[in-house]
Amino acid sequence: MAERALAQELLSPEGGYNVSYLLHLARLQLHRGEYASAMANLEEALHQNDENAEAWALKGHCYLLQGDLCRARESYECSLSFQPPPADPHLVLLRLGSICQEAGQLGELSLAESALTEANHLNSRNARVWIYLSFICLKVSRQGLKAFIVPVVECANKHIQEPG
């Protein structure tokens, strides 16, 4: 079905190998685990428009799926520097915060906290954001917050396991 839609895009008068087509094709390839092909299409999309935030965000996701956290972080940060922002900046910020939190360095944790705080401002009901923020607080041993963190983590875990 997705292949048929992409074929229709190619045949349309304004279609062809434009940025929109390349991004849709890259999404399909990422979904299939075809990372090299997805990366090639994202590189072509960025060659056509190097300020496309969505292309940079997808490139970051491709790197993340391949385990290249350094390049994923660079791509996510780049995606947030352009206007209009990526389609789902909350997801980009959440992934960026997760990468920084996983790095575990104090400077990185500060960046992770900033990214996750911004993600929380965009959607304060996302339980995963609260969990990551809680882990950061535990990692840097903010004593005054430890009593607050345990109920937050328990509540967030409940919402993740039982959505709705």
Secondary structure, 3 states (H helix, E strand, C coil): CHHHHHHHHHHCCCCCCCHHHHHHHHHHHHHHCCHHHHHHHHHHHHHHCCCCHHHHHHHHHHHHHCCCHHHHHHHHHHHCCCCCCCCCHHHHHHHHHHHHHHHCCHHHHHHHHHHHHHHHHHCCCCHHHHHHHHHHHHHCCCHHHHHHHHHHHHHHHHHHHCCC
